[in-house]
Amino acid sequence: MNTRTKRTFSVAVCILFLFVTFASLFYIVKEENHHCTGEDCPICANIHQAEQTLRNVGNSTITIAAINPMPILFALLITGQFLLVSDTSLVSQKVRLND
């Protein structure tokens, strides 16, 4: 399996992963205040299954990120400060390299 095939496959899996996560989240939000028909309500069963899907997805990290993106953006801002790569090099500092 070459690099291009692996990359394409990994992108497809990521897109599918995000689709399932957001579809479950939006279904729960949409059907939150439905008219329940009783003990064997099919909508309640679907909501329970969507909640289980979100729980099984990486300890609900993506659900938290989807509901409240501010802590994630703040964390990215802080880590971005520490991961800045300086643009200094030996050439920019005019260091003479002798053999």
Backbone as a printed PyTorch tensor [residue, N CA C, xyz], in Angstrom:
tensor([[[  0.8470,  -1.1640,   0.0000],
         [  0.0000,   0.0000,   0.0000],
         [  0.9020,   1.2390,   0.0000]],

        [[  0.7510,   2.0830,  -1.0050],
         [  1.6210,   3.2440,  -1.0980],
         [  1.0890,   4.4040,  -0.2530]],

        [[  1.8470,   5.4650,  -0.2090],
         [  1.5330,   6.5980,   0.6590],
         [  0.2440,   7.2960,   0.2520]],

        [[  0.0360,   7.4380,  -1.0440],
         [ -1.1720,   8.1300,  -1.5110],
         [ -2.4370,   7.3530,  -1.1280]],

        [[ -2.4010,   6.0470,  -1.2520],
         [ -3.5540,   5.2230,  -0.8870],
         [ -3.8070,   5.2910,   0.6150]],

        [[ -2.7570,   5.2370,   1.4030],
         [ -2.9100,   5.3460,   2.8660],
         [ -3.4880,   6.6980,   3.2550]],

        [[ -3.0090,   7.7420,   2.6260],
         [ -3.5010,   9.0790,   2.9420],
         [ -4.9700,   9.2180,   2.5690]],

        [[ -5.3400,   8.7300,   1.4060],
         [ -6.7320,   8.7900,   0.9750],
         [ -7.6280,   7.9940,   1.9150]],

        [[ -7.1720,   6.8220,   2.3000],
         [ -7.9510,   5.9930,   3.2170],
         [ -8.1000,   6.6740,   4.5780]],

        [[ -7.0280,   7.2660,   5.0880],
         [ -7.1010,   7.9140,   6.3970],
         [ -8.0000,   9.1450,   6.3620]],

        [[ -7.9910,   9.8950,   5.2710],
         [ -8.8800,  11.0440,   5.1410],
         [-10.3290,  10.5830,   5.0870]],

        [[-10.5990,   9.5070,   4.3660],
         [-11.9650,   8.9760,   4.2830],
         [-12.4540,   8.5090,   5.6520]],

        [[-11.5930,   7.8580,   6.4160],
         [-11.9780,   7.4020,   7.7520],
         [-12.2450,   8.5880,   8.6660]],

        [[-11.4260,   9.6320,   8.5760],
         [-11.6390,  10.8250,   9.3990],
         [-12.9580,  11.5080,   9.0560]],

        [[-13.2520,  11.6090,   7.7760],
         [-14.5110,  12.2340,   7.3600],
         [-15.6960,  11.4090,   7.8440]],

        [[-15.6100,  10.0980,   7.7230],
         [-16.6820,   9.2290,   8.2080],
         [-16.8440,   9.3420,   9.7190]],

        [[-15.7410,   9.3920,  10.4370],
         [-15.7480,   9.5430,  11.8870],
         [-16.4490,  10.8450,  12.2930]],

        [[-16.0990,  11.9540,  11.6380],
         [-16.7270,  13.2310,  11.9480],
         [-18.2040,  13.2400,  11.5750]],

        [[-18.5450,  12.6140,  10.4540],
         [-19.9500,  12.5640,  10.0450],
         [-20.7940,  11.8130,  11.0710]],

        [[-20.3170,  10.6640,  11.5190],
         [-21.0770,   9.8760,  12.5050],
         [-21.2140,  10.6490,  13.8100]],

        [[-20.1570,  11.3080,  14.2250],
         [-20.1980,  12.0610,  15.4700],
         [-21.1980,  13.2070,  15.3920]],

        [[-21.1040,  14.0130,  14.3420],
         [-22.0060,  15.1480,  14.2350],
         [-23.4370,  14.7270,  13.9260]],

        [[-23.6300,  13.6600,  13.1930],
         [-24.9900,  13.1730,  12.9340],
         [-25.6450,  12.7250,  14.2410]],

        [[-24.9030,  12.0340,  15.0900],
         [-25.4490,  11.6230,  16.3820],
         [-25.7600,  12.8220,  17.2480]],

        [[-24.8650,  13.7800,  17.2700],
         [-25.0660,  14.9750,  18.0870],
         [-26.2830,  15.7580,  17.6240]],

        [[-26.4140,  15.9740,  16.3160],
         [-27.5450,  16.7350,  15.8030],
         [-28.8650,  15.9860,  15.9870]],

        [[-28.8420,  14.6620,  15.9040],
         [-30.0710,  13.8940,  16.1330],
         [-30.5390,  14.0470,  17.5780]],

        [[-29.6010,  13.9960,  18.5100],
         [-29.9620,  14.1550,  19.9270],
         [-30.5430,  15.5410,  20.1680]],

        [[-29.9290,  16.5590,  19.5900],
         [-30.4180,  17.9210,  19.7850],
         [-31.7900,  18.1010,  19.1480]],

        [[-31.9940,  17.5290,  17.9720],
         [-33.2690,  17.6850,  17.2630],
         [-34.4200,  16.9910,  17.9910]],

        [[-34.1660,  15.8120,  18.5040],
         [-35.2330,  15.0200,  19.1210],
         [-35.2550,  15.1290,  20.6460]],

        [[-34.6490,  16.1610,  21.1850],
         [-34.5670,  16.2880,  22.6320],
         [-35.9470,  16.4360,  23.2790]],

        [[-36.8280,  17.1970,  22.6830],
         [-38.1510,  17.4500,  23.2650],
         [-39.2500,  16.7840,  22.4460]],

        [[-39.0720,  15.5220,  22.1060],
         [-40.0850,  14.8250,  21.3120],
         [-41.2330,  14.3680,  22.2060]],

        [[-42.3300,  14.0180,  21.5690],
         [-43.4950,  13.5160,  22.3010],
         [-43.3180,  12.0140,  22.4940]],

        [[-42.9900,  11.6070,  23.7080],
         [-42.7030,  10.2020,  23.9970],
         [-43.9960,   9.4040,  24.0540]],

        [[-43.9980,   8.2240,  23.4050],
         [-45.2080,   7.4040,  23.3490],
         [-45.2790,   6.3710,  24.4600]],

        [[-44.2690,   6.2760,  25.2610],
         [-44.3150,   5.3160,  26.3630],
         [-43.0120,   4.5670,  26.5220]],

        [[-43.1420,   3.3490,  27.0640],
         [-41.9570,   2.5660,  27.4020],
         [-41.1690,   2.1150,  26.1780]],

        [[-41.8550,   1.7370,  25.1080],
         [-41.1690,   1.2430,  23.9020],
         [-41.0830,   2.3130,  22.8200]],

        [[-40.6800,   3.5130,  23.1920],
         [-40.6060,   4.6220,  22.2470],
         [-39.3900,   4.4310,  21.3340]],

        [[-39.6060,   4.3690,  19.9990],
         [-38.4690,   4.1630,  19.0920],
         [-37.5230,   5.3640,  19.0480]],

        [[-38.0410,   6.5580,  19.2350],
         [-37.1750,   7.7360,  19.2250],
         [-36.2600,   7.7340,  20.4470]],

        [[-36.7850,   7.3430,  21.6010],
         [-35.9500,   7.2370,  22.8080],
         [-34.8590,   6.1810,  22.6190]],

        [[-35.1880,   5.0910,  21.9560],
         [-34.1840,   4.0520,  21.6890],
         [-33.0930,   4.5780,  20.7610]],

        [[-33.4900,   5.3600,  19.7460],
         [-32.4980,   5.9400,  18.8410],
         [-31.6300,   6.9740,  19.5490]],

        [[-32.2310,   7.7590,  20.4260],
         [-31.4610,   8.7410,  21.1840],
         [-30.4600,   8.0270,  22.0860]],

        [[-30.8920,   6.9550,  22.7230],
         [-29.9890,   6.1910,  23.5880],
         [-28.8220,   5.6150,  22.7710]],

        [[-29.1100,   5.1110,  21.5900],
         [-28.0500,   4.5650,  20.7400],
         [-27.0890,   5.6600,  20.2790]],

        [[-27.6030,   6.8430,  19.9600],
         [-26.7400,   7.9570,  19.5600],
         [-25.8620,   8.4110,  20.7290]],

        [[-26.4230,   8.4160,  21.9440],
         [-25.6320,   8.7640,  23.1250],
         [-24.5240,   7.7470,  23.3640]],

        [[-24.8320,   6.4790,  23.1760],
         [-23.8050,   5.4370,  23.3290],
         [-22.7000,   5.6000,  22.2900]],

        [[-23.0840,   5.9660,  21.0760],
         [-22.0900,   6.1920,  20.0310],
         [-21.1520,   7.3260,  20.4220]],

        [[-21.7160,   8.4070,  20.9510],
         [-20.8880,   9.5340,  21.3590],
         [-20.0150,   9.1940,  22.5670]],

        [[-20.5110,   8.3590,  23.4620],
         [-19.6950,   7.9500,  24.6100],
         [-18.5200,   7.0740,  24.1760]],

        [[-18.7650,   6.2400,  23.1820],
         [-17.7160,   5.3340,  22.7220],
         [-16.6740,   6.0150,  21.8450]],

        [[-16.9640,   7.1910,  21.3920],
         [-16.0390,   7.9160,  20.5250],
         [-15.0620,   8.6940,  21.3890]],

        [[-13.9440,   8.1120,  21.6570],
         [-12.8510,   8.8070,  22.3150],
         [-13.1920,   9.5130,  23.6030]],

        [[-13.9880,   8.8910,  24.4370],
         [-14.3530,   9.4620,  25.7340],
         [-15.0100,  10.8260,  25.6010]],

        [[-15.8010,  10.9730,  24.5750],
         [-16.6270,  12.1540,  24.2860],
         [-15.8310,  13.4400,  24.1580]],

        [[-14.5880,  13.3760,  23.7600],
         [-13.7870,  14.5810,  23.5540],
         [-14.3450,  15.4050,  22.4020]],

        [[-14.7720,  14.7500,  21.3610],
         [-15.2990,  15.4710,  20.2030],
         [-16.6410,  16.1060,  20.5290]],

        [[-17.4220,  15.4660,  21.3670],
         [-18.7010,  16.0470,  21.7590],
         [-18.4730,  17.3330,  22.5320]],

        [[-17.5170,  17.3300,  23.4260],
         [-17.2070,  18.5320,  24.1930],
         [-16.7080,  19.6320,  23.2560]],

        [[-15.8900,  19.2740,  22.2990],
         [-15.3750,  20.2560,  21.3490],
         [-16.4850,  20.8170,  20.4710]],

        [[-17.4610,  19.9990,  20.1420],
         [-18.5590,  20.4710,  19.3060],
         [-19.5080,  21.3710,  20.0860]],

        [[-19.7090,  21.0650,  21.3630],
         [-20.6410,  21.8430,  22.1730],
         [-20.0100,  23.1570,  22.6200]],

        [[-18.7670,  23.1200,  23.0660],
         [-18.1210,  24.3150,  23.5750],
         [-16.7240,  24.4490,  22.9710]],

        [[-16.5800,  25.1540,  21.8570],
         [-15.2720,  25.2330,  21.2000],
         [-14.3010,  26.2200,  21.8400]],

        [[-14.7470,  27.0380,  22.7760],
         [-13.8610,  28.0500,  23.3510],
         [-12.6500,  27.4550,  24.0670]],

        [[-12.7950,  26.4170,  24.9250],
         [-11.5840,  25.8560,  25.5460],
         [-10.6130,  25.2630,  24.5280]],

        [[-11.1410,  24.6810,  23.4600],
         [-10.2820,  24.1080,  22.4330],
         [ -9.5260,  25.2210,  21.7110]],

        [[-10.2180,  26.2980,  21.3620],
         [ -9.5530,  27.4120,  20.6960],
         [ -8.5130,  28.0610,  21.6020]],

        [[ -8.8260,  28.1770,  22.8810],
         [ -7.8710,  28.7380,  23.8360],
         [ -6.6350,  27.8530,  23.9460]],

        [[ -6.8400,  26.5380,  24.0040],
         [ -5.7040,  25.6100,  24.0830],
         [ -4.8500,  25.6870,  22.8200]],

        [[ -5.4890,  25.8040,  21.6650],
         [ -4.7250,  25.9380,  20.4200],
         [ -3.9380,  27.2440,  20.3920]],

        [[ -4.5290,  28.3040,  20.9260],
         [ -3.8290,  29.5850,  20.9740],
         [ -2.5990,  29.5040,  21.8750]],

        [[ -2.7520,  28.8560,  23.0390],
         [ -1.6260,  28.7290,  23.9740],
         [ -0.5320,  27.8470,  23.3780]],

        [[ -0.8950,  26.7060,  22.8160],
         [  0.1290,  25.8260,  22.2510],
         [  0.7720,  26.4510,  21.0260]],

        [[  0.0350,  27.2780,  20.3120],
         [  0.6110,  27.9590,  19.1610],
         [  1.7050,  28.9220,  19.5740]],

        [[  1.5840,  29.5130,  20.7470],
         [  2.6220,  30.4180,  21.2400],
         [  3.9270,  29.6830,  21.5080]],

        [[  3.8230,  28.4460,  21.9950],
         [  5.0170,  27.6960,  22.3400],
         [  5.6070,  26.9430,  21.1510]],

        [[  4.8140,  26.7470,  20.1260],
         [  5.2950,  25.9900,  18.9800],
         [  5.7840,  26.8650,  17.8360]],

        [[  5.9240,  28.1530,  18.1010],
         [  6.4210,  29.0340,  17.0420],
         [  7.8600,  28.6830,  16.7200]],

        [[  8.1090,  28.5010,  15.4590],
         [  9.4520,  28.1660,  15.0120],
         [ 10.1350,  29.4650,  14.6180]],

        [[ 11.2530,  29.7210,  15.2100],
         [ 11.9530,  30.9610,  14.8830],
         [ 12.5320,  30.8600,  13.4710]],

        [[ 12.5630,  31.9700,  12.8060],
         [ 13.0520,  31.9710,  11.4310],
         [ 14.5240,  32.3660,  11.3550]],

        [[ 15.2510,  32.1280,  12.4240],
         [ 16.6760,  32.4140,  12.4030],
         [ 17.4240,  31.1950,  11.8870]],

        [[ 18.3890,  31.4580,  11.0690],
         [ 19.2390,  30.3970,  10.5550],
         [ 20.6660,  30.9130,  10.5240]],

        [[ 21.5610,  30.0600,  10.1880],
         [ 22.9580,  30.4680,  10.1080],
         [ 23.1670,  31.5060,   9.0150]],

        [[ 22.4190,  31.3790,   7.9470],
         [ 22.5420,  32.3410,   6.8520],
         [ 21.9910,  33.7000,   7.2730]],

        [[ 20.8330,  33.7200,   7.9460],
         [ 20.2690,  34.9880,   8.3810],
         [ 21.1190,  35.6620,   9.4480]],

        [[ 21.8630,  34.8810,  10.2170],
         [ 22.7670,  35.4420,  11.2220],
         [ 24.1560,  35.7400,  10.6380]],

        [[ 24.3220,  35.4390,   9.3690],
         [ 25.5720,  35.6870,   8.6320],
         [ 26.7750,  35.0080,   9.2810]],

        [[ 26.5780,  33.7420,   9.6090],
         [ 27.6470,  32.9510,  10.1930],
         [ 28.4810,  32.3700,   9.0590]],

        [[ 29.7570,  32.4530,   9.1800],
         [ 30.6480,  31.9370,   8.1550],
         [ 30.9690,  30.4740,   8.4920]],

        [[ 30.7080,  29.5900,   7.5450],
         [ 30.9360,  28.1670,   7.7350],
         [ 32.1830,  27.7660,   6.9700]],

        [[ 33.2280,  27.4420,   7.7030],
         [ 34.4770,  27.0110,   7.0810],
         [ 34.5490,  25.4950,   7.0920]],

        [[ 35.2550,  24.9350,   6.1320],
         [ 35.4350,  23.4740,   6.0990],
         [ 36.4760,  23.0350,   7.0780]]])
